[in-house]
Amino acid sequence: MRRIRAVLLLSFAALGGIALLVSRSDATPGSVRIVVPGVWFLEGDTDQGHCNNVVIEMKDYLIVVDANYPGGARAAMAGVQRISSKPVKYVFDTHHHADHIYGNILWTQAGATTIAFKEVAEELKRFEPARWLASAKKRQDVAELKRDGPEPPKQDINQPRFILNDGSRKVEFHHFGWAHTRGDGFVYLPKEQVLCTGDAVVNGPYNNLMDANIANWPVVLRAVEKLKVKYVLPGHGLPGGRELIGGQALFLVELHKAVKAGIDAGKKLEDLQASINLPDAVTPWVGQALLKRQIKDAYDEISQGKPRGDLPH
C-alpha cells in the first residue's frame, strides 16, 4: 500500500511535467516525475551542480542513468528508495564529467555495477585525477570521500549499441560519436519512445563545450533524431519532447555559424564576444553568463582547426 500511494502521488505531481519544452520556472529540484510506467525522472539540484537522474524499472532490478556528484548520488538513492524496493543493478555513466560520474564509488559500494562506453574511461585517463583534485578543493562531497581520483566505470561497452532485455523491458545504449564529449552515451527505450541524453541534449543554458567537438555535435544529434522519440530526458533542465533534440542542434549550428562568419570577416575574439546575438529560436539554450565562454570555445575550435576537446584546457 505504501508503494501504491507513493506512485499515485508521483503520478499526480507529474501531470503536465512532460510537456514540450517545459518552462524552467517549473523546476523543483529533488522532485520525482513519472515519465511512463516504470520510468522516473529525478531532477537534479542545479544550485549544487547536480545532474538529473533517470530510473528505469526492469523485472527484478533497476537501472539508473548517471552517477551524479557524490551529493547528487545520495539524493538519487533517496529518490530510488521512494520509488521501488528493487535493487539498482546498473548505473550508466553518460559521459566522464564530474557531475555525472564522481558518485560512481557510492553506487558500487551499494552493490551496483557502473557501465559506460569505453571512451568514457579513456577520457578519464586524459583528464584525471587533476579535475578530481581541483574539485575536492571546492566541493565537500568530493573531498569527504578521501580519494585520489574518481572511480572509473566497472564495465566498458565496446560496441556502438548495447542492449539489456529481460523480457519485461528492452533498453538500448547508443554511442553515435563525439558531441559534448568523446564518450557520449544515450539510453533509449524503443517501446516507450523515451530517450535519456546526458549532456548531449540539455534544456536550458547549461552547455559546457570544453571537451566537445562543436562542429560534429549536430551531426550526432541528426543521427539521434532518426530514433522514434516522444520523451527526451536531458542531463540538465526539465524533460520535454523530441523538439529538444532539434533545438539543441540548432543552438550549436547557429553558434558555430556566427563565430565562423566573424572569423572570416577578420574580427577578433573580443569583438565577437561583444557583438554576437543568436536567433530567438535558440533563446532557451542561451545564457549570458556562459555565452562569452561558448563563443571562445567555438572560436578556438574554428581558428585552430581542431575539436575544442583536443585543445589545451
Buried (B, 14 or more C-beta within 10 A) or exposed (E): EEEEEBBEEBEEBBEEBBEEBBEEEEBEBEBBBBBBEBBBBBBBBBEBBBBBBBBBBBEEBBBBBBBBBBBBBBBBBEBBEBBBEBEBBBBBBBBBBBBBBBBBBBBBEEEBBBBBBBBBBBBBEEBBBEBBBEBBEEBEBBBEBEBEBBBBBBBBBEEEEBEBEEEEBBBBBBBBBBBBBBBBBBBBBBEBBBBBBBBBBBBBBBBBBBBBBBBBBBBBBEBBBEBEBBBBBBBBBBBBBBEBBBBBBBBBBBBBEBBBEBBEEEBEBEEBBEEBEBEEEBEBBBEEEBBBBBBBBBBBBBEEEEBBBEEEE
